[in-house]
């Protein structure tokens, strides 16, 4: 049976990509899902993103949340999670680094293996393409994933992936604190504390350069280390909520 899917799209200054991203999401169809809800959170964009989104409001699948100030990816997706009303939730970045054509891969484990959480891995293999990119980003990702695996006791290959999906019953009741990219390890560790079923699937990836608008940097890696350590130790102390 197909899963009913909510797509949450956090968006900040993506005038170049947001329309194409939304159109691709609307145009795809899958064997394992039906897209029933698209929630776009405009995170205080200062370019033309808001006006572009205003032209999408007439589509009944789309709900747009406009934030007055830029609060960060973590804050934006929390606002999106509050509006979710379908069975499975998937986070879609607004910049098309991640291909909506991979949705079937991401949702299949919910149908055939009763998954609770599915991450799309850029390093697992199985994607149609992966753009060769910054070695130091790759190395940082591997280090962060390794440390996170230590605390979660999972054998993930890509904790920082932008393609994370969950059964809504778990994510809607998860109390999240991080407003920035630190939400990635926070979500992962807090969900792992629930002792639910995690899966990974290989996905495609077309990473952007900084000249093309990539936003994550060294500061975000340091924040991630702090969050992994904080929530990892809280998990060991059984104080995660």
Secondary structure, DSSP 8 states (H G I E B T S, - for coil): --EEEEEEEEESS-TTTHHHHHHHHHH---SSEEEEEEEEEEES--SSHHHHHHTTTTSTTEEEEEESS---HHHHHHHHHHH--SSEEEE--TTSSS-GGGHHHHHHHHHHS--SEEEEESSSS-SS-B----HHHHHHHHHHHHHHHHHHT---S-TT-S-EEEEHHHHTT------STTHHHHHHHHHHTTT--EEEEE--B----TTTT----HHHHHHHHHHHHHHHHHHHTT---
